[in-house]
Amino acid sequence: MDWNRIEGNWKQIKGRVKEQWGRLTDDDLDEIDGSREQLEGKIQERYGIARDRVRQDIDDWYGRQTW
């Protein structure tokens, strides 16, 4: 996965992230600022999902995106 694409375009992409994980707040998204580790942690915190599952969910989401 080329996460650099996400980091570099975070301002444009965070709307897509919010659509997928609606419990994340705008403040959360600002704090994440494109960091995959931060995104994983916030999703885990907001949804109570195990870290391995969060990683898989992010990979699945990323694979569905059309860039």
CHARMM-style PDB file with segment names, atoms N, HN, CA, C and O in Angstrom:
ATOM      1  N   MET     1       0.847  -1.182   0.000  1.00  0.00      PROA
ATOM      2  CA  MET     1       0.000   0.000   0.000  1.00  0.00      PROA
ATOM      3  C   MET     1       0.886   1.237   0.000  1.00  0.00      PROA
ATOM      4  O   MET     1       1.864   1.312   0.744  1.00  0.00      PROA
ATOM      5  N   ASP     2       0.543   2.185  -0.823  1.00  0.00      PROA
ATOM      6  HN  ASP     2      -0.251   2.124  -1.427  1.00  0.00      PROA
ATOM      7  CA  ASP     2       1.292   3.421  -0.914  1.00  0.00      PROA
ATOM      8  C   ASP     2       0.618   4.486  -0.040  1.00  0.00      PROA
ATOM      9  O   ASP     2      -0.135   5.329  -0.528  1.00  0.00      PROA
ATOM     10  N   TRP     3       0.906   4.425   1.240  1.00  0.00      PROA
ATOM     11  HN  TRP     3       1.518   3.740   1.637  1.00  0.00      PROA
ATOM     12  CA  TRP     3       0.251   5.334   2.175  1.00  0.00      PROA
ATOM     13  C   TRP     3       0.731   6.771   1.984  1.00  0.00      PROA
ATOM     14  O   TRP     3       0.072   7.703   2.445  1.00  0.00      PROA
ATOM     15  N   ASN     4       1.862   6.964   1.317  1.00  0.00      PROA
ATOM     16  HN  ASN     4       2.398   6.207   0.943  1.00  0.00      PROA
ATOM     17  CA  ASN     4       2.353   8.315   1.055  1.00  0.00      PROA
ATOM     18  C   ASN     4       1.334   9.138   0.274  1.00  0.00      PROA
ATOM     19  O   ASN     4       1.256  10.356   0.431  1.00  0.00      PROA
ATOM     20  N   ARG     5       0.566   8.473  -0.558  1.00  0.00      PROA
ATOM     21  HN  ARG     5       0.630   7.483  -0.686  1.00  0.00      PROA
ATOM     22  CA  ARG     5      -0.486   9.148  -1.327  1.00  0.00      PROA
ATOM     23  C   ARG     5      -1.535   9.737  -0.366  1.00  0.00      PROA
ATOM     24  O   ARG     5      -2.019  10.850  -0.572  1.00  0.00      PROA
ATOM     25  N   ILE     6      -1.868   8.996   0.654  1.00  0.00      PROA
ATOM     26  HN  ILE     6      -1.475   8.091   0.821  1.00  0.00      PROA
ATOM     27  CA  ILE     6      -2.835   9.471   1.648  1.00  0.00      PROA
ATOM     28  C   ILE     6      -2.253  10.661   2.414  1.00  0.00      PROA
ATOM     29  O   ILE     6      -2.902  11.697   2.554  1.00  0.00      PROA
ATOM     30  N   GLU     7      -1.026  10.499   2.907  1.00  0.00      PROA
ATOM     31  HN  GLU     7      -0.499   9.657   2.793  1.00  0.00      PROA
ATOM     32  CA  GLU     7      -0.398  11.565   3.690  1.00  0.00      PROA
ATOM     33  C   GLU     7      -0.302  12.861   2.896  1.00  0.00      PROA
ATOM     34  O   GLU     7      -0.569  13.940   3.425  1.00  0.00      PROA
ATOM     35  N   GLY     8       0.077  12.755   1.640  1.00  0.00      PROA
ATOM     36  HN  GLY     8       0.294  11.879   1.210  1.00  0.00      PROA
ATOM     37  CA  GLY     8       0.273  13.935   0.823  1.00  0.00      PROA
ATOM     38  C   GLY     8      -1.005  14.649   0.431  1.00  0.00      PROA
ATOM     39  O   GLY     8      -0.990  15.843   0.133  1.00  0.00      PROA
ATOM     40  N   ASN     9      -2.104  13.925   0.431  1.00  0.00      PROA
ATOM     41  HN  ASN     9      -2.116  12.955   0.673  1.00  0.00      PROA
ATOM     42  CA  ASN     9      -3.390  14.496   0.019  1.00  0.00      PROA
ATOM     43  C   ASN     9      -4.431  14.443   1.134  1.00  0.00      PROA
ATOM     44  O   ASN     9      -5.629  14.362   0.865  1.00  0.00      PROA
ATOM     45  N   TRP    10      -3.984  14.488   2.362  1.00  0.00      PROA
ATOM     46  HN  TRP    10      -3.010  14.553   2.582  1.00  0.00      PROA
ATOM     47  CA  TRP    10      -4.874  14.281   3.500  1.00  0.00      PROA
ATOM     48  C   TRP    10      -6.069  15.224   3.498  1.00  0.00      PROA
ATOM     49  O   TRP    10      -7.188  14.800   3.787  1.00  0.00      PROA
ATOM     50  N   LYS    11      -5.853  16.482   3.179  1.00  0.00      PROA
ATOM     51  HN  LYS    11      -4.944  16.827   2.944  1.00  0.00      PROA
ATOM     52  CA  LYS    11      -6.968  17.436   3.220  1.00  0.00      PROA
ATOM     53  C   LYS    11      -8.079  17.040   2.264  1.00  0.00      PROA
ATOM     54  O   LYS    11      -9.255  17.237   2.570  1.00  0.00      PROA
ATOM     55  N   GLN    12      -7.726  16.485   1.111  1.00  0.00      PROA
ATOM     56  HN  GLN    12      -6.771  16.326   0.862  1.00  0.00      PROA
ATOM     57  CA  GLN    12      -8.740  16.056   0.152  1.00  0.00      PROA
ATOM     58  C   GLN    12      -9.348  14.705   0.534  1.00  0.00      PROA
ATOM     59  O   GLN    12     -10.517  14.447   0.248  1.00  0.00      PROA
ATOM     60  N   ILE    13      -8.572  13.862   1.164  1.00  0.00      PROA
ATOM     61  HN  ILE    13      -7.622  14.072   1.396  1.00  0.00      PROA
ATOM     62  CA  ILE    13      -8.987  12.488   1.437  1.00  0.00      PROA
ATOM     63  C   ILE    13      -9.764  12.357   2.741  1.00  0.00      PROA
ATOM     64  O   ILE    13     -10.527  11.405   2.906  1.00  0.00      PROA
ATOM     65  N   LYS    14      -9.585  13.288   3.663  1.00  0.00      PROA
ATOM     66  HN  LYS    14      -8.965  14.061   3.529  1.00  0.00      PROA
ATOM     67  CA  LYS    14     -10.224  13.086   4.967  1.00  0.00      PROA
ATOM     68  C   LYS    14     -11.751  13.047   4.885  1.00  0.00      PROA
ATOM     69  O   LYS    14     -12.393  12.488   5.775  1.00  0.00      PROA
ATOM     70  N   GLY    15     -12.340  13.621   3.853  1.00  0.00      PROA
ATOM     71  HN  GLY    15     -11.819  14.075   3.131  1.00  0.00      PROA
ATOM     72  CA  GLY    15     -13.786  13.490   3.665  1.00  0.00      PROA
ATOM     73  C   GLY    15     -14.189  12.051   3.394  1.00  0.00      PROA
ATOM     74  O   GLY    15     -15.217  11.581   3.883  1.00  0.00      PROA
ATOM     75  N   ARG    16     -13.373  11.355   2.612  1.00  0.00      PROA
ATOM     76  HN  ARG    16     -12.539  11.737   2.215  1.00  0.00      PROA
ATOM     77  CA  ARG    16     -13.636   9.933   2.336  1.00  0.00      PROA
ATOM     78  C   ARG    16     -13.491   9.108   3.609  1.00  0.00      PROA
ATOM     79  O   ARG    16     -14.255   8.173   3.848  1.00  0.00      PROA
ATOM     80  N   VAL    17     -12.509   9.465   4.414  1.00  0.00      PROA
ATOM     81  HN  VAL    17     -11.888  10.225   4.220  1.00  0.00      PROA
ATOM     82  CA  VAL    17     -12.291   8.761   5.684  1.00  0.00      PROA
ATOM     83  C   VAL    17     -13.500   8.971   6.587  1.00  0.00      PROA
ATOM     84  O   VAL    17     -13.977   8.031   7.224  1.00  0.00      PROA
ATOM     85  N   LYS    18     -13.991  10.198   6.640  1.00  0.00      PROA
ATOM     86  HN  LYS    18     -13.603  10.961   6.122  1.00  0.00      PROA
ATOM     87  CA  LYS    18     -15.149  10.523   7.486  1.00  0.00      PROA
ATOM     88  C   LYS    18     -16.392   9.761   7.015  1.00  0.00      PROA
ATOM     89  O   LYS    18     -17.197   9.329   7.841  1.00  0.00      PROA
ATOM     90  N   GLU    19     -16.557   9.592   5.701  1.00  0.00      PROA
ATOM     91  HN  GLU    19     -15.904   9.943   5.030  1.00  0.00      PROA
ATOM     92  CA  GLU    19     -17.693   8.816   5.184  1.00  0.00      PROA
ATOM     93  C   GLU    19     -17.629   7.380   5.668  1.00  0.00      PROA
ATOM     94  O   GLU    19     -18.653   6.793   6.019  1.00  0.00      PROA
ATOM     95  N   GLN    20     -16.430   6.812   5.689  1.00  0.00      PROA
ATOM     96  HN  GLN    20     -15.598   7.289   5.404  1.00  0.00      PROA
ATOM     97  CA  GLN    20     -16.257   5.416   6.094  1.00  0.00      PROA
ATOM     98  C   GLN    20     -16.357   5.246   7.606  1.00  0.00      PROA
ATOM     99  O   GLN    20     -16.998   4.312   8.088  1.00  0.00      PROA
ATOM    100  N   TRP    21     -15.736   6.134   8.342  1.00  0.00      PROA
ATOM    101  HN  TRP    21     -15.215   6.893   7.951  1.00  0.00      PROA
ATOM    102  CA  TRP    21     -15.687   6.038   9.801  1.00  0.00      PROA
ATOM    103  C   TRP    21     -16.283   7.306  10.398  1.00  0.00      PROA
ATOM    104  O   TRP    21     -15.560   8.197  10.843  1.00  0.00      PROA
ATOM    105  N   GLY    22     -17.593   7.372  10.401  1.00  0.00      PROA
ATOM    106  HN  GLY    22     -18.180   6.648  10.039  1.00  0.00      PROA
ATOM    107  CA  GLY    22     -18.327   8.572  10.793  1.00  0.00      PROA
ATOM    108  C   GLY    22     -18.179   8.975  12.246  1.00  0.00      PROA
ATOM    109  O   GLY    22     -18.503  10.107  12.605  1.00  0.00      PROA
ATOM    110  N   ARG    23     -17.703   8.086  13.083  1.00  0.00      PROA
ATOM    111  HN  ARG    23     -17.439   7.167  12.792  1.00  0.00      PROA
ATOM    112  CA  ARG    23     -17.517   8.445  14.494  1.00  0.00      PROA
ATOM    113  C   ARG    23     -16.279   9.303  14.722  1.00  0.00      PROA
ATOM    114  O   ARG    23     -16.114   9.886  15.793  1.00  0.00      PROA
ATOM    115  N   LEU    24     -15.413   9.381  13.723  1.00  0.00      PROA
ATOM    116  HN  LEU    24     -15.546   8.907  12.853  1.00  0.00      PROA
ATOM    117  CA  LEU    24     -14.235  10.226  13.851  1.00  0.00      PROA
ATOM    118  C   LEU    24     -14.666  11.683  13.722  1.00  0.00      PROA
ATOM    119  O   LEU    24     -15.419  12.041  12.816  1.00  0.00      PROA
ATOM    120  N   THR    25     -14.191  12.497  14.616  1.00  0.00      PROA
ATOM    121  HN  THR    25     -13.580  12.206  15.351  1.00  0.00      PROA
ATOM    122  CA  THR    25     -14.550  13.913  14.602  1.00  0.00      PROA
ATOM    123  C   THR    25     -13.598  14.687  13.692  1.00  0.00      PROA
ATOM    124  O   THR    25     -12.555  14.176  13.286  1.00  0.00      PROA
ATOM    125  N   ASP    26     -13.971  15.912  13.383  1.00  0.00      PROA
ATOM    126  HN  ASP    26     -14.819  16.327  13.713  1.00  0.00      PROA
ATOM    127  CA  ASP    26     -13.076  16.771  12.606  1.00  0.00      PROA
ATOM    128  C   ASP    26     -11.763  16.989  13.350  1.00  0.00      PROA
ATOM    129  O   ASP    26     -10.699  17.046  12.735  1.00  0.00      PROA
ATOM    130  N   ASP    27     -11.840  17.109  14.661  1.00  0.00      PROA
ATOM    131  HN  ASP    27     -12.705  17.062  15.161  1.00  0.00      PROA
ATOM    132  CA  ASP    27     -10.615  17.248  15.456  1.00  0.00      PROA
ATOM    133  C   ASP    27      -9.747  15.996  15.349  1.00  0.00      PROA
ATOM    134  O   ASP    27      -8.524  16.089  15.245  1.00  0.00      PROA
ATOM    135  N   ASP    28     -10.387  14.826  15.374  1.00  0.00      PROA
ATOM    136  HN  ASP    28     -11.381  14.752  15.458  1.00  0.00      PROA
ATOM    137  CA  ASP    28      -9.643  13.572  15.191  1.00  0.00      PROA
ATOM    138  C   ASP    28      -8.907  13.588  13.854  1.00  0.00      PROA
ATOM    139  O   ASP    28      -7.722  13.264  13.781  1.00  0.00      PROA
ATOM    140  N   LEU    29      -9.620  13.966  12.807  1.00  0.00      PROA
ATOM    141  HN  LEU    29     -10.583  14.230  12.866  1.00  0.00      PROA
ATOM    142  CA  LEU    29      -9.031  13.966  11.471  1.00  0.00      PROA
ATOM    143  C   LEU    29      -7.881  14.961  11.363  1.00  0.00      PROA
ATOM    144  O   LEU    29      -6.881  14.690  10.697  1.00  0.00      PROA
ATOM    145  N   ASP    30      -8.023  16.107  12.016  1.00  0.00      PROA
ATOM    146  HN  ASP    30      -8.835  16.327  12.557  1.00  0.00      PROA
ATOM    147  CA  ASP    30      -6.927  17.079  12.031  1.00  0.00      PROA
ATOM    148  C   ASP    30      -5.718  16.523  12.771  1.00  0.00      PROA
ATOM    149  O   ASP    30      -4.578  16.720  12.349  1.00  0.00      PROA
ATOM    150  N   GLU    31      -5.970  15.833  13.866  1.00  0.00      PROA
ATOM    151  HN  GLU    31      -6.895  15.673  14.209  1.00  0.00      PROA
ATOM    152  CA  GLU    31      -4.886  15.236  14.658  1.00  0.00      PROA
ATOM    153  C   GLU    31      -4.190  14.108  13.889  1.00  0.00      PROA
ATOM    154  O   GLU    31      -2.967  13.978  13.945  1.00  0.00      PROA
ATOM    155  N   ILE    32      -4.963  13.306  13.181  1.00  0.00      PROA
ATOM    156  HN  ILE    32      -5.956  13.412  13.135  1.00  0.00      PROA
ATOM    157  CA  ILE    32      -4.420  12.188  12.408  1.00  0.00      PROA
ATOM    158  C   ILE    32      -3.478  12.699  11.321  1.00  0.00      PROA
ATOM    159  O   ILE    32      -2.394  12.151  11.121  1.00  0.00      PROA
ATOM    160  N   ASP    33      -3.891  13.730  10.638  1.00  0.00      PROA
ATOM    161  HN  ASP    33      -4.771  14.175  10.801  1.00  0.00      PROA
ATOM    162  CA  ASP    33      -3.069  14.418   9.636  1.00  0.00      PROA
ATOM    163  C   ASP    33      -2.360  13.462   8.672  1.00  0.00      PROA
ATOM    164  O   ASP    33      -1.200  13.674   8.319  1.00  0.00      PROA
ATOM    165  N   GLY    34      -3.061  12.416   8.253  1.00  0.00      PROA
ATOM    166  HN  GLY    34      -4.003  12.244   8.540  1.00  0.00      PROA
ATOM    167  CA  GLY    34      -2.521  11.496   7.261  1.00  0.00      PROA
ATOM    168  C   GLY    34      -1.723  10.328   7.808  1.00  0.00      PROA
ATOM    169  O   GLY    34      -1.319   9.451   7.044  1.00  0.00      PROA
ATOM    170  N   SER    35      -1.487  10.294   9.105  1.00  0.00      PROA
ATOM    171  HN  SER    35      -1.815  11.006   9.726  1.00  0.00      PROA
ATOM    172  CA  SER    35      -0.696   9.218   9.706  1.00  0.00      PROA
ATOM    173  C   SER    35      -1.537   7.950   9.836  1.00  0.00      PROA
ATOM    174  O   SER    35      -2.588   7.951  10.477  1.00  0.00      PROA
ATOM    175  N   ARG    36      -1.066   6.887   9.228  1.00  0.00      PROA
ATOM    176  HN  ARG    36      -0.213   6.886   8.707  1.00  0.00      PROA
ATOM    177  CA  ARG    36      -1.801   5.618   9.311  1.00  0.00      PROA
ATOM    178  C   ARG    36      -1.891   5.131  10.760  1.00  0.00      PROA
ATOM    179  O   ARG    36      -2.946   4.668  11.192  1.00  0.00      PROA
ATOM    180  N   GLU    37      -0.804   5.232  11.502  1.00  0.00      PROA
ATOM    181  HN  GLU    37       0.053   5.608  11.151  1.00  0.00      PROA
ATOM    182  CA  GLU    37      -0.821   4.790  12.899  1.00  0.00      PROA
ATOM    183  C   GLU    37      -1.846   5.567  13.712  1.00  0.00      PROA
ATOM    184  O   GLU    37      -2.572   4.993  14.524  1.00  0.00      PROA
ATOM    185  N   GLN    38      -1.901   6.868  13.489  1.00  0.00      PROA
ATOM    186  HN  GLN    38      -1.312   7.334  12.829  1.00  0.00      PROA
ATOM    187  CA  GLN    38      -2.883   7.695  14.200  1.00  0.00      PROA
ATOM    188  C   GLN    38      -4.303   7.302  13.801  1.00  0.00      PROA
ATOM    189  O   GLN    38      -5.194   7.233  14.647  1.00  0.00      PROA
ATOM    190  N   LEU    39      -4.509   7.046  12.510  1.00  0.00      PROA
ATOM    191  HN  LEU    39      -3.784   7.102  11.823  1.00  0.00      PROA
ATOM    192  CA  LEU    39      -5.832   6.638  12.032  1.00  0.00      PROA
ATOM    193  C   LEU    39      -6.241   5.314  12.668  1.00  0.00      PROA
ATOM    194  O   LEU    39      -7.367   5.168  13.143  1.00  0.00      PROA
ATOM    195  N   GLU    40      -5.333   4.364  12.674  1.00  0.00      PROA
ATOM    196  HN  GLU    40      -4.418   4.483  12.287  1.00  0.00      PROA
ATOM    197  CA  GLU    40      -5.627   3.072  13.299  1.00  0.00      PROA
ATOM    198  C   GLU    40      -6.014   3.255  14.758  1.00  0.00      PROA
ATOM    199  O   GLU    40      -6.996   2.677  15.223  1.00  0.00      PROA
ATOM    200  N   GLY    41      -5.248   4.055  15.473  1.00  0.00      PROA
ATOM    201  HN  GLY    41      -4.450   4.524  15.095  1.00  0.00      PROA
ATOM    202  CA  GLY    41      -5.514   4.271  16.895  1.00  0.00      PROA
ATOM    203  C   GLY    41      -6.855   4.929  17.145  1.00  0.00      PROA
ATOM    204  O   GLY    41      -7.582   4.539  18.058  1.00  0.00      PROA
ATOM    205  N   LYS    42      -7.187   5.930  16.336  1.00  0.00      PROA
ATOM    206  HN  LYS    42      -6.596   6.248  15.595  1.00  0.00      PROA
ATOM    207  CA  LYS    42      -8.462   6.639  16.527  1.00  0.00      PROA
ATOM    208  C   LYS    42      -9.653   5.746  16.195  1.00  0.00      PROA
ATOM    209  O   LYS    42     -10.669   5.781  16.889  1.00  0.00      PROA
ATOM    210  N   ILE    43      -9.534   4.952  15.144  1.00  0.00      PROA
ATOM    211  HN  ILE    43      -8.709   4.923  14.580  1.00  0.00      PROA
ATOM    212  CA  ILE    43     -10.623   4.030  14.799  1.00  0.00      PROA
ATOM    213  C   ILE    43     -10.788   3.013  15.908  1.00  0.00      PROA
ATOM    214  O   ILE    43     -11.907   2.699  16.313  1.00  0.00      PROA
ATOM    215  N   GLN    44      -9.677   2.500  16.394  1.00  0.00      PROA
ATOM    216  HN  GLN    44      -8.768   2.754  16.064  1.00  0.00      PROA
ATOM    217  CA  GLN    44      -9.727   1.529  17.485  1.00  0.00      PROA
ATOM    218  C   GLN    44     -10.397   2.147  18.718  1.00  0.00      PROA
ATOM    219  O   GLN    44     -11.224   1.512  19.372  1.00  0.00      PROA
ATOM    220  N   GLU    45     -10.036   3.364  19.017  1.00  0.00      PROA
ATOM    221  HN  GLU    45      -9.364   3.880  18.486  1.00  0.00      PROA
ATOM    222  CA  GLU    45     -10.590   4.062  20.180  1.00  0.00      PROA
ATOM    223  C   GLU    45     -12.086   4.335  20.022  1.00  0.00      PROA
ATOM    224  O   GLU    45     -12.861   4.093  20.948  1.00  0.00      PROA
ATOM    225  N   ARG    46     -12.492   4.834  18.863  1.00  0.00      PROA
ATOM    226  HN  ARG    46     -11.863   5.031  18.112  1.00  0.00      PROA
ATOM    227  CA  ARG    46     -13.899   5.219  18.654  1.00  0.00      PROA
ATOM    228  C   ARG    46     -14.832   4.026  18.472  1.00  0.00      PROA
ATOM    229  O   ARG    46     -16.002   4.088  18.849  1.00  0.00      PROA
ATOM    230  N   TYR    47     -14.318   2.940  17.895  1.00  0.00      PROA
ATOM    231  HN  TYR    47     -13.367   2.889  17.589  1.00  0.00      PROA
ATOM    232  CA  TYR    47     -15.178   1.807  17.571  1.00  0.00      PROA
ATOM    233  C   TYR    47     -14.948   0.587  18.458  1.00  0.00      PROA
ATOM    234  O   TYR    47     -15.749  -0.348  18.430  1.00  0.00      PROA
ATOM    235  N   GLY    48     -13.879   0.574  19.239  1.00  0.00      PROA
ATOM    236  HN  GLY    48     -13.228   1.333  19.263  1.00  0.00      PROA
ATOM    237  CA  GLY    48     -13.599  -0.560  20.106  1.00  0.00      PROA
ATOM    238  C   GLY    48     -13.255  -1.826  19.343  1.00  0.00      PROA
ATOM    239  O   GLY    48     -13.615  -2.929  19.755  1.00  0.00      PROA
ATOM    240  N   ILE    49     -12.555  -1.661  18.228  1.00  0.00      PROA
ATOM    241  HN  ILE    49     -12.262  -0.765  17.894  1.00  0.00      PROA
ATOM    242  CA  ILE    49     -12.192  -2.786  17.368  1.00  0.00      PROA
ATOM    243  C   ILE    49     -10.728  -3.130  17.618  1.00  0.00      PROA
ATOM    244  O   ILE    49      -9.912  -2.241  17.864  1.00  0.00      PROA
ATOM    245  N   ALA    50     -10.397  -4.411  17.558  1.00  0.00      PROA
ATOM    246  HN  ALA    50     -11.060  -5.132  17.358  1.00  0.00      PROA
ATOM    247  CA  ALA    50      -9.017  -4.854  17.738  1.00  0.00      PROA
ATOM    248  C   ALA    50      -8.134  -4.282  16.632  1.00  0.00      PROA
ATOM    249  O   ALA    50      -8.584  -4.084  15.504  1.00  0.00      PROA
ATOM    250  N   ARG    51      -6.894  -4.024  16.966  1.00  0.00      PROA
ATOM    251  HN  ARG    51      -6.529  -4.185  17.882  1.00  0.00      PROA
ATOM    252  CA  ARG    51      -5.961  -3.375  16.039  1.00  0.00      PROA
ATOM    253  C   ARG    51      -5.778  -4.161  14.733  1.00  0.00      PROA
ATOM    254  O   ARG    51      -5.701  -3.561  13.661  1.00  0.00      PROA
ATOM    255  N   ASP    52      -5.709  -5.479  14.814  1.00  0.00      PROA
ATOM    256  HN  ASP    52      -5.772  -5.966  15.685  1.00  0.00      PROA
ATOM    257  CA  ASP    52      -5.565  -6.280  13.595  1.00  0.00      PROA
ATOM    258  C   ASP    52      -6.762  -6.093  12.672  1.00  0.00      PROA
ATOM    259  O   ASP    52      -6.607  -6.003  11.454  1.00  0.00      PROA
ATOM    260  N   ARG    53      -7.933  -6.036  13.246  1.00  0.00      PROA
ATOM    261  HN  ARG    53      -8.059  -6.109  14.235  1.00  0.00      PROA
ATOM    262  CA  ARG    53      -9.158  -5.830  12.446  1.00  0.00      PROA
ATOM    263  C   ARG    53      -9.175  -4.430  11.834  1.00  0.00      PROA
ATOM    264  O   ARG    53      -9.588  -4.251  10.688  1.00  0.00      PROA
ATOM    265  N   VAL    54      -8.724  -3.442  12.608  1.00  0.00      PROA
ATOM    266  HN  VAL    54      -8.389  -3.588  13.538  1.00  0.00      PROA
ATOM    267  CA  VAL    54      -8.661  -2.076  12.092  1.00  0.00      PROA
ATOM    268  C   VAL    54      -7.719  -2.011  10.896  1.00  0.00      PROA
ATOM    269  O   VAL    54      -8.037  -1.387   9.884  1.00  0.00      PROA
ATOM    270  N   ARG    55      -6.567  -2.652  11.012  1.00  0.00      PROA
ATOM    271  HN  ARG    55      -6.309  -3.159  11.835  1.00  0.00      PROA
ATOM    272  CA  ARG    55      -5.615  -2.664   9.888  1.00  0.00      PROA
ATOM    273  C   ARG    55      -6.257  -3.259   8.640  1.00  0.00      PROA
ATOM    274  O   ARG    55      -6.116  -2.718   7.544  1.00  0.00      PROA
ATOM    275  N   GLN    56      -6.956  -4.365   8.811  1.00  0.00      PROA
ATOM    276  HN  GLN    56      -7.071  -4.804   9.702  1.00  0.00      PROA
ATOM    277  CA  GLN    56      -7.624  -5.012   7.678  1.00  0.00      PROA
ATOM    278  C   GLN    56      -8.703  -4.108   7.095  1.00  0.00      PROA
ATOM    279  O   GLN    56      -8.828  -3.994   5.875  1.00  0.00      PROA
ATOM    280  N   ASP    57      -9.479  -3.467   7.959  1.00  0.00      PROA
ATOM    281  HN  ASP    57      -9.378  -3.560   8.950  1.00  0.00      PROA
ATOM    282  CA  ASP    57     -10.530  -2.560   7.486  1.00  0.00      PROA
ATOM    283  C   ASP    57      -9.944  -1.402   6.684  1.00  0.00      PROA
ATOM    284  O   ASP    57     -10.504  -1.013   5.659  1.00  0.00      PROA
ATOM    285  N   ILE    58      -8.829  -0.852   7.140  1.00  0.00      PROA
ATOM    286  HN  ILE    58      -8.374  -1.169   7.973  1.00  0.00      PROA
ATOM    287  CA  ILE    58      -8.187   0.243   6.416  1.00  0.00      PROA
ATOM    288  C   ILE    58      -7.668  -0.255   5.073  1.00  0.00      PROA
ATOM    289  O   ILE    58      -7.834   0.417   4.055  1.00  0.00      PROA
ATOM    290  N   ASP    59      -7.042  -1.426   5.064  1.00  0.00      PROA
ATOM    291  HN  ASP    59      -6.907  -1.972   5.890  1.00  0.00      PROA
ATOM    292  CA  ASP    59      -6.555  -1.996   3.803  1.00  0.00      PROA
ATOM    293  C   ASP    59      -7.704  -2.206   2.819  1.00  0.00      PROA
ATOM    294  O   ASP    59      -7.575  -1.899   1.634  1.00  0.00      PROA
ATOM    295  N   ASP    60      -8.827  -2.731   3.312  1.00  0.00      PROA
ATOM    296  HN  ASP    60      -8.932  -2.980   4.275  1.00  0.00      PROA
ATOM    297  CA  ASP    60      -9.995  -2.961   2.461  1.00  0.00      PROA
ATOM    298  C   ASP    60     -10.529  -1.643   1.911  1.00  0.00      PROA
ATOM    299  O   ASP    60     -10.839  -1.537   0.724  1.00  0.00      PROA
ATOM    300  N   TRP    61     -10.635  -0.640   2.782  1.00  0.00      PROA
ATOM    301  HN  TRP    61     -10.383  -0.726   3.746  1.00  0.00      PROA
ATOM    302  CA  TRP    61     -11.115   0.679   2.364  1.00  0.00      PROA
ATOM    303  C   TRP    61     -10.198   1.263   1.305  1.00  0.00      PROA
ATOM    304  O   TRP    61     -10.662   1.756   0.277  1.00  0.00      PROA
ATOM    305  N   TYR    62      -8.898   1.207   1.553  1.00  0.00      PROA
ATOM    306  HN  TYR    62      -8.521   0.807   2.388  1.00  0.00      PROA
ATOM    307  CA  TYR    62      -7.924   1.756   0.619  1.00  0.00      PROA
ATOM    308  C   TYR    62      -8.027   1.072  -0.749  1.00  0.00      PROA
ATOM    309  O   TYR    62      -7.930   1.726  -1.787  1.00  0.00      PROA
ATOM    310  N   GLY    63      -8.219  -0.226  -0.737  1.00  0.00      PROA
ATOM    311  HN  GLY    63      -8.297  -0.757   0.106  1.00  0.00      PROA
ATOM    312  CA  GLY    63      -8.327  -0.975  -1.981  1.00  0.00      PROA
ATOM    313  C   GLY    63      -9.569  -0.612  -2.789  1.00  0.00      PROA
ATOM    314  O   GLY    63      -9.575  -0.776  -4.009  1.00  0.00      PROA
ATOM    315  N   ARG    64     -10.603  -0.129  -2.144  1.00  0.00      PROA
ATOM    316  HN  ARG    64     -10.598   0.005  -1.153  1.00  0.00      PROA
ATOM    317  CA  ARG    64     -11.833   0.256  -2.837  1.00  0.00      PROA
ATOM    318  C   ARG    64     -11.789   1.674  -3.399  1.00  0.00      PROA
ATOM    319  O   ARG    64     -12.663   2.059  -4.176  1.00  0.00      PROA
ATOM    320  N   GLN    65     -10.795   2.443  -3.020  1.00  0.00      PROA
ATOM    321  HN  GLN    65     -10.085   2.131  -2.388  1.00  0.00      PROA
ATOM    322  CA  GLN    65     -10.718   3.833  -3.460  1.00  0.00      PROA
ATOM    323  C   GLN    65     -10.277   3.914  -4.909  1.00  0.00      PROA
ATOM    324  O   GLN    65      -9.432   3.142  -5.362  1.00  0.00      PROA
ATOM    325  N   THR    66     -10.861   4.860  -5.627  1.00  0.00      PROA
ATOM    326  HN  THR    66     -11.547   5.488  -5.259  1.00  0.00      PROA
ATOM    327  CA  THR    66     -10.424   5.145  -6.985  1.00  0.00      PROA
ATOM    328  C   THR    66      -9.675   6.458  -6.951  1.00  0.00      PROA
ATOM    329  O   THR    66     -10.232   7.494  -6.586  1.00  0.00      PROA
ATOM    330  N   TRP    67      -8.453   6.415  -7.319  1.00  0.00      PROA
ATOM    331  HN  TRP    67      -8.000   5.574  -7.616  1.00  0.00      PROA
ATOM    332  CA  TRP    67      -7.606   7.600  -7.258  1.00  0.00      PROA
ATOM    333  C   TRP    67      -7.489   8.139  -8.627  1.00  0.00      PROA
ATOM    334  OT1 TRP    67      -6.818   9.148  -8.838  1.00  0.00      PROA
TER     335      TRP     67
END
